[in-house]
Amino acid sequence: MKFFIYVPDGMVAIDGRQISDLSMSSVPAGVVRVSWHGTYGDEHVLDGAAITVRRFFDLAPYATILEMAQAAIAAADSAAANIATPTYAYLRSLEYPDHREYLDGVVKGDQAQIDAYIAACKAVKDKYPKPSGV
């Protein structure tokens, strides 16, 4: 696992997945940035006006924030998976030709325009068939 924590923005990235606006209250005081490279990490600590980089090998100080980030990423994944699949009727409604074309053809007595409208509607129905049992 590799991760990056940027404290000022409340941002954590774990193996390329990013989550923002997390509480950083569990991050040790003074730490502004953390990067973990799989077997070791670097802490960037604000020391007065300068930033000091310290190498570390124990993830314990960051366990809480990592658990929070992993839970937030899992929740985001779950929410994305629960997005409803559009129904055939909705998909059809997006592609049906404008009904005014049909009416215009009727008013003008233009059978070719009426037939074109009907053909376009049938093409949409073929593209998004009605599920059986509906």
Buried (B, 14 or more C-beta within 10 A) or exposed (E): EEBBBBBEEBBBBBEEBEBEEBEBEBBEEBBBBBBBEEEEBBBBBBEEEEEEEEEBEEEEBBEEBBEBBBEBBEEEEEEEEEEEEEEBEEBBEEEBBEEEBBEBBEEEEBEEBBEBBEEBBEEBBEEBEEEEEE
